[in-house]
Amino acid sequence: MGECRDLFLRHGVRIQYTKFKRSVAIAEQDHQEFEKYAFFRQDAMDLHLSLTNRSREWVVDLHINDDKYNDSLTKLIHILPNEAVKKSLESEKIFADPAVKHKRPIGYNEPLLSSDVK
C-alpha cells in the first residue's frame, strides 16, 4: 500500500480519506460496473490465447467504455457521473435516493405504516 500511495503523491493525485463508507459509495459503484464490463472483455480475449501469451489490446478500448459510463444517468442520483464529480469538487451537495425502500418506521418511535400505503 505504501508504494501505491507514494506513486499517487508523486503524480499529484489527491488522496481522500473518509470515515464513512457512504461518502465513497457513488464512485465505488461506478468503478464496480466499469470493472465488470472491462474484465469480462479481457477474459474473453485471453481465452483465445495460450497461457504463455496474454493480450493487452483490450486496454486500448477502455477510454471508449469509460465515456459510455460517464455519459449515462445514474440510478440513485439522477445525474451524469461527470456532473456529480464537478459538483463535489465545487463542494455542492449531491442528494441520492435510498438504494432500498423499506416499509418500516423512519424515525424514533414512529408507528409502522399500514400495508395499503405505497
C-alpha positions in Angstrom: 0.0 0.0 0.0 2.9 2.4 0.7 4.3 2.1 -2.8 0.9 2.8 -4.3 0.4 5.9 -2.1 3.9 7.2 -2.9 3.2 6.8 -6.7 -0.1 8.7 -6.3 1.6 11.5 -4.5 4.5 11.8 -7.0 1.9 12.3 -9.8 -0.1 14.8 -7.8 -3.1 12.7 -7.1 -5.0 13.9 -4.1 -5.9 11.0 -1.7 -9.2 11.5 0.1 -9.5 9.7 3.4 -13.1 9.1 4.7 -14.6 7.9 7.9 -17.8 6.7 6.4 -18.4 4.1 3.6 -21.4 6.1 2.4 -19.3 9.0 1.2 -17.4 7.0 -1.4 -20.3 4.7 -2.5 -21.1 6.6 -5.7 -17.6 6.4 -7.1 -17.2 2.8 -5.9 -20.4 1.6 -7.6 -19.3 3.3 -10.8 -15.9 1.6 -10.6 -17.5 -1.8 -10.0 -19.8 -1.5 -13.0 -16.8 -0.5 -15.1 -14.7 -3.4 -13.9 -17.5 -5.9 -14.6 -17.5 -4.9 -18.3 -13.8 -4.3 -18.7 -12.6 -7.6 -17.1 -15.2 -9.6 -18.9 -13.8 -8.4 -22.2 -10.2 -9.1 -21.0 -11.1 -12.7 -20.0 -12.8 -13.3 -23.4 -9.7 -12.2 -25.3 -7.4 -14.2 -23.1 -9.4 -17.4 -23.7 -8.3 -17.4 -27.4 -4.6 -17.3 -26.4 -2.2 -19.8 -24.9 -1.3 -19.5 -21.3 2.1 -18.0 -22.1 0.7 -15.2 -24.3 -1.6 -12.6 -22.7 -3.4 -9.9 -24.6 -3.1 -6.2 -23.7 -5.1 -5.0 -26.7 -8.3 -4.7 -24.6 -6.7 -1.8 -22.7 -6.8 0.4 -25.9 -10.6 0.4 -25.9 -11.1 1.3 -22.2 -11.4 5.0 -22.8 -14.4 4.4 -25.1 -16.1 2.3 -22.5 -15.4 4.9 -19.8 -17.2 7.5 -21.9 -20.2 5.2 -22.1 -20.4 5.0 -18.3 -19.7 8.7 -17.7 -22.4 9.9 -20.1 -25.3 7.8 -18.8 -27.6 8.8 -15.9 -27.0 7.0 -12.6 -29.9 5.4 -10.9 -29.7 6.9 -7.5 -28.6 10.5 -8.1 -30.3 11.1 -11.5 -27.4 13.0 -12.9 -24.3 12.1 -15.0 -21.2 10.9 -13.1 -19.2 13.8 -14.7 -21.7 16.3 -13.3 -21.5 14.7 -9.9 -17.7 14.9 -9.9 -17.9 18.6 -10.8 -20.5 19.3 -8.1 -18.5 17.5 -5.5 -15.3 19.4 -6.5 -17.3 22.7 -6.0 -18.4 21.5 -2.6 -22.1 21.2 -3.7 -24.3 18.6 -2.1 -25.5 15.7 -4.1 -28.7 14.1 -3.0 -29.3 10.4 -3.7 -32.4 8.3 -3.4 -32.3 5.4 -0.9 -31.0 2.2 -2.5 -33.7 0.1 -0.8 -37.2 1.3 0.0 -38.4 -0.1 3.4 -41.8 -0.2 4.9 -40.7 0.5 8.4 -40.5 3.3 10.9 -38.2 6.1 9.8 -37.6 8.0 13.0 -37.6 7.3 16.7 -40.8 5.7 18.0 -42.8 6.2 14.7 -45.6 3.8 14.0 -45.2 1.3 11.1 -47.2 2.3 8.0 -50.2 0.1 7.0 -49.8 -2.3 4.1 -52.0 -0.3 1.8 -49.7 2.7 1.8 -47.3 2.9 -1.1 
